[in-house]
Amino acid sequence: MRLLLLDPPEALVVELSRRDHDLLVVDRWVSPLARQLGGPRHEFVKLVSTQKISFSAIKQVRAMIRRFRPEVIHAFRPDSLSHALIGSWGMKTPPSIVSYRGITRVPNRLDPGDWISYLSKRVSAHACESEAVKQAMVEGGIPKEKCTVVYNCVTSSEPAGSAELRSQLNIPADAFVVGTVASIRPIKGVDILLKAAAECASLPDIYFLIVGECNDPAVEKLARDPRLHNRLKMTGRLPEARRMMTVFDIFVMPSRQEALCRALLEAMVEAVCPIVSDAGGMKEIVRHGRDGLVFPTENVQGLSENINRLYEDRKLLAALGQSAQERVRDVCSSARFADRLEAVYQTALGNSAKPSRRGGASDASPQPALPIKRYAPSTKAIR
């Protein structure tokens, strides 16, 4: 299959490159790994644009479609989706277009930006990051049969020394660390975590670690609670925040709204036991009492009771962490992600009412190749 991928996850590109596909990958940053994958069937091109209507980007994408003749275009961002839709407009045999949706906001039929992206009838299929995302898309008027849950993929990272990182943060090596990694905004519910932390602060040797840029006044105020004095560490934004996962004994994601949360997957793949709110798709991945614990959104008491439970029961903590790792490796591996997307591509071709063919769509003759540039049964807290 000839695939034009706009802003795809690198792990997906690596997996698809091992399969029987011709790939043209367009991204904002062409990584060294991508260059290694370059070859006669795999091209990598840099394209920088963050606007849904960018005439230069649309022109460039249109030229790529004409030359590469893809059967399917998969756009992983709303602006890329817009470029693909506008760029292929008017072609005699346009390629099938697939979107990727990673938020639970319902598409707004009064928003022109949504009409030139997700609400466009020219999108043949929508890959949804979770069932919660799919439900939001259907609520917005998109046909259910066009929406498929694919989740996301995550890979293991290079191991980071927990003891060394704890030392750098002035956290004792034997401390019990509860924390999160997030862009700290009200929707992420970090204020809920800090309220629960204050209730748990009397536990011996417990520390709380918050990683991420803070843009929530409520969090800044709660961080000054005297009960958290010397027990709370806030690092701000870190360039390699994922390395901090090995510091955690518990990873908490208390979001008020969430499609899935990549940081959650990154914690799970490192066998860190998760506690998540029942918002959005997190409860689809974290099965309550099996791969972690789930508490009702906004429920500070439920979160604090679950923290206490795992603090007191280290065997349960370890068992849930191990199960979380197995769960995410099974559901969210790059191979499983690619399998699900390949099925979406076939659906897209069918929805476009045209057969899959080796030579993709175009309104011009082929031209020479471009140079390679290379989550609960119960929402109550466990007691």
C-alpha positions in Angstrom: 0.0 0.0 0.0 1.2 3.5 -0.8 0.9 5.6 2.3 1.4 9.4 2.8 1.8 9.9 6.5 1.5 13.4 7.9 3.1 14.0 11.3 3.0 10.3 12.4 4.5 8.8 15.6 8.0 7.7 15.0 7.4 4.2 16.4 4.6 3.7 13.9 6.9 4.7 11.0 9.5 2.2 12.2 6.9 -0.6 12.3 5.2 0.3 9.0 8.6 0.5 7.3 9.1 -3.3 8.1 5.9 -4.1 6.2 4.9 -4.2 2.6 4.2 -0.5 2.2 5.7 2.4 0.3 5.9 5.3 2.6 6.2 9.1 2.2 6.6 10.5 5.7 6.1 14.3 6.2 6.9 15.7 9.6 8.1 18.9 11.3 11.4 17.2 12.3 13.1 14.4 10.4 14.9 12.3 13.0 18.2 10.5 12.5 16.3 7.2 12.9 14.1 8.2 10.0 17.1 8.8 7.9 18.3 5.3 8.7 15.0 3.9 7.4 15.3 5.9 4.2 15.5 3.8 1.0 13.8 3.3 -2.4 10.4 2.7 -0.7 10.6 5.1 2.2 11.0 8.9 1.9 11.1 11.5 4.6 10.3 15.2 4.0 10.3 18.1 6.4 7.2 20.4 6.4 6.7 23.0 9.1 3.2 24.5 9.5 0.8 24.8 12.5 -2.1 26.5 10.7 -5.1 24.8 9.1 -4.8 27.0 6.1 -1.3 27.5 5.0 -1.1 28.0 1.3 2.6 27.0 1.1 1.9 23.8 3.0 -1.2 23.0 1.0 0.8 23.5 -2.3 3.6 21.3 -1.1 1.2 18.5 0.0 -0.7 18.7 -3.3 2.6 18.3 -5.2 3.5 15.3 -3.1 0.1 13.7 -3.8 0.5 14.2 -7.5 4.0 12.8 -7.6 3.8 10.0 -5.0 0.3 8.9 -5.9 -0.7 7.6 -2.4 -3.6 5.2 -1.9 -4.2 6.6 1.6 -3.2 9.8 3.3 -3.1 9.5 7.1 -3.0 12.9 8.9 -2.2 12.8 12.6 -2.9 16.5 13.3 -5.8 18.8 12.5 -3.7 21.2 10.5 -2.2 18.3 8.5 -5.7 16.9 7.9 -6.8 20.3 6.5 -3.7 20.4 4.2 -4.6 16.9 2.9 -8.2 17.7 2.3 -7.6 21.1 0.6 -4.5 19.8 -1.2 -6.4 16.9 -2.8 -9.5 19.0 -3.8 -10.6 18.6 -7.4 -8.4 15.7 -8.2 -9.9 13.1 -10.5 -9.0 10.2 -8.4 -8.1 11.6 -4.9 -6.6 9.4 -2.3 -8.5 8.1 0.7 -8.0 10.3 3.7 -7.8 9.1 7.3 -7.7 11.3 10.4 -6.3 10.7 13.8 -8.3 12.1 16.8 -6.7 12.3 20.2 -9.0 14.5 22.2 -12.6 14.1 23.6 -13.9 17.5 22.5 -17.0 17.0 20.4 -16.5 18.5 16.9 -18.3 21.8 16.6 -20.6 22.1 13.6 -20.4 25.9 14.0 -16.6 25.9 13.8 -15.2 26.4 10.3 -12.0 24.8 11.4 -13.8 21.6 12.1 -15.5 21.6 8.7 -12.2 21.7 6.9 -10.9 18.9 9.0 -12.8 16.3 11.1 -16.3 17.1 9.9 -15.4 17.0 6.2 -17.3 14.2 4.4 -14.2 13.6 2.3 -12.5 12.0 5.3 -13.0 8.3 4.6 -12.2 7.0 8.1 -11.3 8.3 11.6 -8.7 6.6 13.8 -9.8 7.4 17.4 -7.4 7.2 20.3 -9.9 5.7 22.7 -13.6 4.7 22.9 -14.2 8.0 24.6 -12.9 9.8 21.6 -15.1 7.7 19.3 -18.2 8.6 21.3 -17.4 12.3 21.1 -16.9 12.0 17.3 -20.3 10.3 16.9 -21.9 12.8 19.2 -20.6 15.5 16.8 -22.4 13.9 13.9 -19.7 11.7 12.3 -21.1 8.3 11.2 -20.2 5.6 13.7 -19.0 3.2 11.0 -16.3 5.7 10.0 -14.8 5.7 13.5 -12.4 3.0 14.8 -10.6 2.8 18.1 -6.9 2.3 17.6 -5.5 3.5 20.9 -1.9 4.7 20.7 1.5 3.1 20.8 4.3 3.3 23.3 7.8 1.8 23.4 10.2 1.1 26.3 12.8 3.8 26.9 16.4 3.7 27.8 16.6 2.8 31.5 17.2 5.7 33.9 18.8 5.3 37.3 16.1 5.8 39.9 18.6 6.3 42.7 20.6 9.0 40.8 17.5 10.9 39.8 16.1 10.8 43.4 19.4 12.1 44.6 19.3 15.0 42.2 15.8 15.8 43.4 16.8 15.5 47.1 14.4 12.6 47.6 15.6 9.8 49.8 16.4 6.6 48.0 13.9 4.6 50.1 11.1 7.1 49.9 7.7 6.2 48.6 7.1 8.5 45.6 3.7 9.5 44.2 3.5 11.8 41.3 2.6 12.7 37.8 4.0 14.1 34.5 1.7 16.6 32.7 1.3 20.0 31.2 -0.3 21.4 34.3 -3.6 23.0 33.4 -7.0 22.9 35.2 -8.2 20.1 33.0 -5.4 17.8 34.2 -6.7 17.9 37.8 -3.3 18.2 39.5 -5.0 20.3 42.1 -7.0 17.1 43.0 -3.7 15.3 43.4 -2.3 18.0 45.7 -5.4 18.0 47.9 -5.1 14.2 48.2 -1.4 14.6 48.9 -2.1 16.9 51.8 -4.4 14.2 53.3 -1.6 11.6 52.9 1.3 13.7 54.0 1.4 12.2 57.5 2.5 8.8 56.0 6.2 8.2 56.8 8.6 8.7 54.0 6.0 9.6 51.4 7.0 12.2 48.8 5.1 13.8 45.9 6.7 14.7 42.6 5.0 16.9 40.0 6.8 17.2 36.6 5.7 19.7 34.1 5.1 23.4 33.4 2.5 24.8 35.7 -0.2 27.0 34.2 -2.8 26.5 37.0 -3.1 29.1 39.8 -5.0 26.6 42.0 -2.0 24.2 41.9 0.4 27.0 42.7 -1.7 27.9 45.8 -2.1 24.3 47.0 1.7 23.7 46.6 2.2 26.2 49.5 0.2 24.0 51.9 2.4 23.6 55.0 1.4 19.9 55.2 3.4 19.4 52.1 6.5 21.2 53.3 9.6 19.3 52.2 7.4 16.5 50.8 6.5 18.1 47.5 8.8 18.5 44.6 7.8 20.5 41.5 10.4 20.4 38.8 8.7 22.5 36.1 9.1 21.5 32.5 11.9 19.0 31.8 13.2 18.2 28.3 13.3 14.4 29.1 10.3 14.2 31.5 9.8 10.5 30.7 13.0 9.6 32.5 11.3 10.5 35.7 8.9 7.6 35.5 11.5 5.3 37.2 11.4 7.6 40.2 7.7 6.9 40.8 6.2 4.2 42.9 2.7 5.4 41.9 1.8 7.4 38.8 -1.4 9.4 39.2 -3.4 11.0 36.4 -6.4 12.8 37.9 -7.6 14.4 34.8 -11.1 16.0 34.5 -11.1 15.1 30.8 -8.7 12.9 28.9 -8.7 11.0 25.6 -6.0 8.5 26.9 -2.8 10.3 28.1 0.5 9.3 26.7 2.3 9.9 30.0 0.1 7.2 31.5 1.2 4.7 28.9 4.9 5.6 29.4 4.5 5.0 33.2 2.8 1.7 32.6 5.4 0.4 30.2 8.0 1.0 33.0 5.8 -1.1 35.4 4.8 1.9 37.5 1.4 1.3 39.2 -1.2 3.8 37.9 -4.0 5.5 39.7 -6.3 7.3 37.3 -9.6 9.1 37.2 -12.5 7.6 35.3 -12.3 10.5 32.8 -12.3 9.6 29.1 -10.3 6.6 27.9 -7.9 6.0 30.8 -10.3 3.4 32.4 -10.2 1.5 29.1 -6.5 0.8 29.5 -6.3 0.7 33.3 -8.7 -2.1 34.4 -9.6 -1.3 38.0 -8.0 -3.7 40.4 -6.1 -5.5 37.7 -3.7 -3.0 36.1 -4.1 -0.2 38.6 -6.8 1.7 40.4 -9.5 4.0 39.1 -11.3 6.7 41.1 -14.3 8.9 40.3 -13.3 12.2 38.6 -13.0 15.1 41.1 -13.1 12.6 44.1 -10.2 13.7 46.4 -11.1 11.2 49.1 -11.2 8.3 46.6 -7.7 9.2 45.3 -6.3 9.6 48.8 -7.7 6.3 49.9 -6.2 4.5 46.9 -2.8 6.1 47.6 -3.1 4.9 51.3 -4.1 1.4 50.1 -1.1 1.0 47.9 1.3 2.5 50.4 0.2 -0.1 52.9 0.1 -3.0 50.5 3.4 -3.2 48.6 2.6 -6.7 47.2 -0.6 -5.3 45.6 1.4 -2.3 44.3 4.0 -4.6 42.6 1.3 -6.9 41.2 -0.6 -4.0 39.7 2.5 -2.5 38.3 3.5 -5.7 36.6 0.0 -6.2 35.2 0.1 -2.6 33.9 3.3 -3.3 32.0 1.9 -6.4 30.4 -1.4 -4.7 29.6 0.2 -1.8 27.8 2.7 -4.0 26.0 -0.2 -6.1 24.7 -2.6 -3.3 23.7 -0.3 -0.5 22.9 2.7 -2.0 21.2 3.7 -0.4 17.9 2.9 -3.7 16.1 -0.7 -3.8 17.5 -1.1 -0.1 16.6 0.1 -0.7 13.1 -2.2 -3.7 12.8 -5.2 -1.7 13.8 -4.3 1.2 11.5 -3.8 -1.1 8.5 -7.4 -2.3 9.1 -8.5 1.4 9.1 -6.7 2.0 5.8 -8.6 -0.9 4.2 -11.9 0.5 5.6 -11.0 3.9 4.2 -10.4 2.5 0.8 -13.8 0.7 0.9 -15.5 3.9 2.1 -14.1 5.7 -0.8 -15.8 3.2 -3.1 -12.7 2.3 -5.0 -10.5 -0.8 -5.0 -7.1 -1.0 -3.4 -4.5 -0.6 -6.0 -0.8 -0.4 -6.3 -0.8 2.9 -8.0 -2.5 5.5 -5.8 -4.5 8.6 -6.7 -3.3 11.5 -8.8 -4.4 13.9 -11.3 -1.1 13.9 -13.0 1.5 11.5 -14.3 4.1 10.1 -11.8 7.2 12.1 -11.5 10.7 11.2 -10.2 11.0 10.5 -6.5 12.0 13.3 -4.2 15.4 13.0 -2.6 15.4 11.4 0.8 15.8 13.8 3.7 16.6 12.3 5.3 -9.2 2.3 31.5 -13.7 0.5 36.6 -16.2 -2.2 37.4 -16.7 0.0 40.5 -15.7 3.7 40.8 -15.4 3.4 44.5 -12.0 3.4 46.1 -10.6 0.1 47.3 -10.9 -0.2 51.0 
